[in-house]
Amino acid sequence: MMTKTTQFLSAIEIETAPNPIYAIIWLHGLGADGNDFVPIVNELGLSAEKPTRFVFPHAPERPISINNGYIMRAWYDIFSSDFNDHQDESGIHSSQIAITALIEREMQRGISAKNIFLAGFSQGGALALHIGLRHSLRLGGIVALSCYLPLAKTFAAEINAMNAAIPIFMAHGSFDTVIPISNAVASRGKLLAAEYRVEWHEYPMAHSVCEQEITDISNWLQRTLDDSGRI
């Protein structure tokens, strides 16, 4: 079943079975929209015993500095290709509020916070990490694809102890020239140093998603959905 919502952020919703008990909020990358990852629902092959609602929100349109102010869908502005340089704190915060509202809506629909997952690709993955580590309620997990940890200098002071044990799936392409894998490796190091549970995968690909990666995400989700149901 697929519906489009107009309340909160506009989004595409897909339920794998009636009466979902899990929710996965999946955030697209720069210049894409919620349609980008819709095909992954069938590819993940989640068990019918784990009815899940996928929510694919559309980011607002905004001018992007690195693209000469061209207006496109984005969760926050990008000022340069150096992701350790000045970052769009206000844009990240604004999107954090909007996605947190989607989390709260899933809870209002009857899904426990511990059964709500955040996933994303590129800056969508960066935002998933940013929100998941700071959320005040224990969430189910984070899927962070081809991304990095934003605002890394302040995250240690802002993380919430409720998600100190949140499982994290990180994956990156070794040939990625958009977000070099060195950025992801450095982010993983910061997460491990803070004692987060990170499952890391690396693939011989560019800034993309590959078949083996989808299989690995599926396996991780199947395990982690089971774990969240026992908490």
Secondary structure, DSSP 8 states (H G I E B T S, - for coil): -EEEE-SSS-EEEEESSSS-SEEEEEE--TT--GGGGTTHHHHHT--TTS-EEEEEE---EEEEGGGTTEEEE-SS----S-TTS---HHHHHHHHHHHHHHHHHHHHTT--GGGEEEEEETHHHHHHHHHHHH-SS--SEEEEES---TTTTTHHHH--GGGTT-EEEEEEETT-SSS-HHHHHHHHHHHHHTT-EEEEEEES-SSS--HHHHHHHHHHHHHHHHHHHH-
